Amino acid sequence: YVDKALASTLGDGKLSALNYASRLNDFVVAIFVTSLITVIYPKLSQFVNEKDITNFKKIMVKSSNCIILVVVPIVFGAILLAEPIVRVLLERGSFSHESTLMTSNALRFYAIGIIGYAVKEILSRGFYSLGDTKTPMINSSIAVIINIILDLLFIKPFSYMGLAMATSISYMVTVVLMFFSLRKKVGSFNGRAVAQVLIKSIIASIAMSIVVLFTYDALVTMLGLSFIGECASLGGAILLGVVVYAICIKLFKVEEIKVLEGSIKNFFSR
């Protein structure tokens, strides 16, 4: 509500750009984050019911790592390809090139927060399985207050992009608060392993980004910027990027890649 109220003071197109970018961001979250968390939550509850805190903590780490492996390359891809993605999906009719630029800028800043949002949802499910709904509510309330403060600080120097940036930062703050709250509740649960997977995923995503950027530029040069040409360029660049990222993660010997491979095989077998 506050984001929309502030965006409405910025002039034509700014509020719409935020709304469209937020919807695209939510679409990605619904497909990749929510679907994974839905599978994880029953296992967390099972270990809590069995009073098996050791395996509870292991599942929390593995779940966080799986989410990171999926979400980090999406963030890099969204930042790199925000403009062509928005152009293919939305640029027609009254949605002009200027609208595409504004929406893609907002999408880049929203995308940064996907990592924070995803890990926050994992941590929240951990608290819920422990029967604690109070701690996530308190931490989320603090994050909302921080979001509003950052909105007011960022809106003048960064305009509508500052509002998206404030939202992403508030997600990151929530993750930090909830991480320490959960650690206080159940003890240490190998945060170093999560940090190691995050670093490996970032390095792999950087390699992926280089390949995606060159591939997209090369395909656009050959196929042009028509709707079909851009769709083909985007599809080819994304597909090659996924392959490069998967190879890098395999080379880094990240254990959780086996879990993701199993999930993908089960999905296609169904």
C-alpha positions, 0 to 999 in steps of 0.5 A, a space after each residue: 500500500 505504501 509503495 503504491 501510494 508513493 509511486 502514484 506521486 512520481 508521475 505517469 507510468 511509474 506506478 504501472 511499471 512497478 505493478 507490472 514488474 512486481 507481477 513478473 517477479 511474483 510469477 517467477 516466485 510462484 513457479 520456482 519457490 512456492 513449488 519447492 517449499 510445498 514439498 519441503 514443509 511436510 518433511 520439516 513437520 515430520 522431523 519435529 513431530 519425531 523430535 529429530 532436531 538433527 535431521 530437521 536442521 539438515 533438511 533446513 540446510 539442504 532446502 536452503 541450498 536447493 532454493 539458492 541453486 535454483 534462484 540465484 541464476 534466475 536473479 542473474 538472468 532477470 537482471 541481464 535479460 529484463 528488457 527483452 523479457 518485458 518487451 516480448 511479454 508486454 510491449 504491444 498496444 499502449 505499452 510503449 518502449 518507454 514503458 518497457 524500459 521503466 518496467 525492466 528497470 523495476 524488475 531488475 531491482 525486484 529480482 535482487 530480492 528473490 533470493 531473500 524472499 525464497 530463503 525467508 520462506 524456507 525459514 518461515 516454514 521451519 518456524 511453522 513446523 516448530 509451532 512458532 508463528 509469533 517469531 516470523 510475524 515479528 520479524 516480518 513486521 520489522 521488515 515492513 517498517 524497514 521497507 517503509 523507511 527505505 521507501 522514504 529514503 530512496 524515493 527521491 534519489 532513485 524514484 520508482 526504482 528506489 521503491 523496488 530496491 527498498 522491498 528487496 533490501 527488506 527481504 534480505 533484512 528479514 532473512 538475517 533476523 529470522 536466521 539468528 532467531 532460528 539459530 537461537 531456537 534450535 542451535 547452530 545448523 551449519 550456516 557455512 554450508 549454505 554460504 559455500 553453496 551461495 558462493 558457488 552458485 554466484 560464480 556459476 551464475 557469473 559464468 552463465 551470464 557471460 555465455 547468455 549475454 554473448 549468445 543473446 547478442 549473437 542471435 539477435 544480430 542474426 535473427 533481428 528484433 522481430 517478435 519471433 526473432 527475439 523469442 528465439 534469441 531469448 530461448 536459445 540464450 536461456 537454454 544455453 545458460 542453463 546448460 552452462 550453469 548445470 555444468 559449473 555446479 556439477 564441476 563444483 560438486 554441489 551435493 544438492 544438485 542430485 536432489 534437484 535432478 531427482 525432482 526434475 525426473 519425477 516431474 517429467 515422469 508424472 
